[in-house]
């Protein structure tokens, strides 16, 4: 059977949805989703082939890989009650995908990992690919284990570690924007915090550039927009996009946030606003990574900074009735 192109896992998620819709503008793209996934954005697009299955138990993997040249693995669990929740989705799912790819002789894999793998520093110095990963959350640890599986495989791979990604279809950033829109700005812990960011359109452009050029060099790359943002700068960019006055800032002790996360994990399940694992990450002060290797070896230049990126994001939320 002739190879037709790319299979994307996690297509119903935030990054996956943006990626698939962009890929399908120019080429046939296949997606693997659960039968319970929302595929409304895809089902009328003639360039999108929808296959149903589940990477957690391997269902449908063989069929979805038939005729495929490479895989973009975006599927991941980002919230959970315990480590097992993340492990089953992010680690076992990756085990099953790699095994299926090796069986079907599909050699090329782009694995979308996360800055959460590397952890943070105790000072305003970005982490890079040579630093030893120190994950602070269950999510980060599970992504680190998945990375180890990819690097130990026989596949031709490339691993991307994006920081906080935002943009159209992003539910997590939307939750925070809604709080700021109401004039309330909660801060976990005390002291200034610093972040790296990347607009989803830039991440999608990067992924398409790499896969279109067959750039699977068995390397790991941090990605971001090339800037370092303080928490105050981040809030300012959002409020300018919303055209609102500065919100009332309230510092909440980490212990209190962890207790609220515990209650959410136990009683609210999927409807929770925050979980303990996310609190572990938000309590850290320096979520900074360096994109120097990416810039040097791949020559990629992001188009968005936080100011125009947040303006674009808020416009999308308003245009689509979210705000």
N, C-alpha and C positions, 0 to 999 in steps of 0.2 A: 504493500500500500504506500502511495506517495506521502511523504511527510508534509503536513499542512501548516505547521507553525507551533504556536505556544499554547500550553495548558496553564491556566491560572487557578491556584487554590485560594480560598478565602475571598472569592469574588464579591460576596455580599457584604463584606466588611468595608470600613472606611477607605483605606488605601486601595484595596482590591477593586472596589466599585469604580473609583476614579480611573484606575489603570485600565480596566477592561473597556470602559466607555471610550477611552482615548485610543487604545489599540484597535478597536473595532471600526474606527473611522477609516482605516487604511488596509486592514487585513482580517482574515478569518481568525477568530480567537475562540478557544474552547475553555469552558469553565467547569470546575467540579464543585458542586454545592450539595448541601443536605436537602432532602425533600421538604424540610420545614423552612428553608431559607426563603427570603423575599427576593424573587427574581423579576419583579415588575419592571425594573429598569432595563432588563435584558431580553425579555421574551418576544418582543416584536422586532428585534434587530437581526437582520438576516446574516450579519457577519459574526454573530455570537452563537456558538454551539453549546447547549446546556446539557451537561451530564450530571446525573445524580449519584451520590455516594457519600462515603464518610471515611476520612483518613484515619480516624481513631480506631476503627476496626478493619480498615482496608477495603471496605465495600466499594465496588465500582472503580477501583484504581486501575486495574488492568485494562478495562474497556476504555477508560478516559485517556489512557496513554497511547492507544493504538493510532499510529500515523503521526505522532507528535515528535517535533524536533527537540523541544526543551520545555522546562517547567519553571514558572515563577511562583515560588512558594510563599504566599502571603498569609495563609491560614494560621491563626493563632488565637489563643484565649488570653485576654488582657485583664480580666477580673475573675476572682474566684474566692471561695471560702477557705481553702487549704491548699497545700502544695500539690496534693494529688490531682486537684482540678486542673492546674496548669500542666502537670506532668503528662497526664493522659492526652491532652490536646496538643501540646507543644513538643513533647519528646516522643511519646508513642506514635503520634501522628506522623512525625518526621521519620521515625524508624520504618513505618509502613510505606511511606512514599519512596524513600531511598531504595528499599527492597524491591518495590514494584518497578521503579525505573531501571534498576539493574537487570531484572528479569526481562523487561521489554526492550532492553538495549537503547534506552533514552539516556543520553550522556550528559546533557547540559542542564544545570540547575542554578537559578538565581535564588538565594535564600534571603528573605527580608527578616533580618534580626532586629536588634534594638540597642540603643545606647544604654539601656538598663542592664545589659550584660556587663558593662565595664564599671558600673558604679560611679562614684564621684570622688573628687579630691577634697582636701581640707583647706584649700586655698584657691585663688582665682587663676588656676592653671588648667587648660583643657587637657583631658586625657587623649591619648593617641593609641594607635594599633599595637604599639610595642609595650604598652603598660599592661601589667597583669590584671585580668578581669576580677573585679570584686563586686559581685551583685548584692544589692541590699534588699531585694524583694524576691518573693517566690517567682514572680513573673520573670525577673532578670535571671534567676538561677535556671529556670526551665529553658529559657532561650540560649543560655550558655551551654547547657547540655545538648541542645539541638545543634548548635554550632559545631560542637565536638563531633557529633555524628556525621555532619556534612563533611568536615575536614578529614575525617578518617575513612570516608567512602572512596570508591574508585571513580566517582563522577568528576566531570569538569565543572567546577562551581565558581561562583563569586558570591561573597556575603556582604550585604550592606547593613550598617548599623545607624539608622536615622535617629535623631533626637526626638523631641516633642514635635509631632507633625500635626498641622491644622489645615483647614480649608473646607470646601464644599463637602457636604455629607458627614462632617465630623460631629458626632454626638457628644463626645467627652468635652471638647472645648466649648461646645454650645452650652453645656450645663454651667460652666464658669462664666461665660458671657452673659447668661441669663441672670446670674447673681449680681454681676457688675451692673447690668442694665437696671436692676431694681435698686441700685445705690448701695449695695452691701458687698464688701470685699474681705472675705475671710482669709487669714494667713496662718498656715501651720507653723507653730514655733515662733521664735523671735529672731531679729537680725535680718540683714539684707540677703536676698537670694539672687542667683545668677543662672541663666539658662541659655542653651542653644536651641534654635528652632529651624523648621523647614516647612515651607508651604507645600502642600501635597502635589500641586502642579509641577513644581521643580523636581520632586522625587519621582513622579511619573515620567517626566522627560528623561531623567537620568536612567531609569530602568529600561525605557524603550531604546535609548541610545546604546546601552550595554548589550541588550539582547539582540538588537538589530545588527550590531557589528560583530556578534559572536564573541563578545569579550568575556570569556569564562576562564580567568587566569589563576584560579585557586588562591585568591587573595581576599583579605578583609578590608573594608573601607568604612570609616565614619563619614556621615553626610550631614551637612547643615547649610545655612545660607551665608556662612562666613563671618557672622557677627556674634558678639556676646551681649546679652540683654540682662539688665537688672530686673528685679521684680517690679520696681516702680516704673521702669521704661515699658515693661510689658503691659501693665495696667493702663498706662497713659496711651499706648497705641490702641488698645481696645476701646477706651473711652472716647478717643478722637474718632474712631470708626463709627461708634454709636452716636457721636455728637452729643455726648452727655457730660455733665460736670463730674469732677473727681468723686469717687465713692467714699463712703465711710469705711476706714480700714480697722479691722478687729483682729488682733493677734490671739490665736487660740492655742493653749499649751498642747504639746504633742501628745501627752498622756490623755488629755480630754478627747482629742481627735481619734486616738486609738480606741478609746472606749466607745465613741460614736460609731467607729468602723466596725467594732465587734457587734454592737447592736444591729447595725445594718446587715452584716453578714449572717447573723442568726435569724433575724425576723423579716427582713425585706427581700433577701435573695436577689433576683434579677432586677427588682425595682429600686435597689439601693442607689443612693447618690454617690457614696464613697465606701471603700472597703479598707480593711486594715493594711492590705498590701500596698495600696496607693498612698496611704498615710506614711508608710515607711519611706517611700520615695520622696514625697512632698516635704518631709522633715529635713531632708538634706539641703545644704546651702548652695552647692556648686554643681549644677548639671551642665557641664561644659565639655565639649569634645572638639577635636581639631579635624578640619577637612583638608589639611595640607597634603596628605598622600593622594587623596582623590583629585585635588586640583593639579598636582604635579604629574600624576600618571595617566589621568583620563581627560584632563583639560575640560572640566565641566564648570560652567558659570551659572549660578542661580539667577533667576530673573526677579525674585521677590525678596524684599526685606520685611521686617515685622510690620512696618507702617503700611506699605501698600498691600501686603499680604492680608492683614487684618481687615483693611478696607474692602478688599475683594471678598473675603469670607463673610463679613457682615452683609454686604450687598446680596450675596447668594442666599443667606438665611432669610433676608427680607423678601427677595424675589420669589422664594419658594414657600413663603408663609410660615417660616419658623419663628420669625420675630415680628 
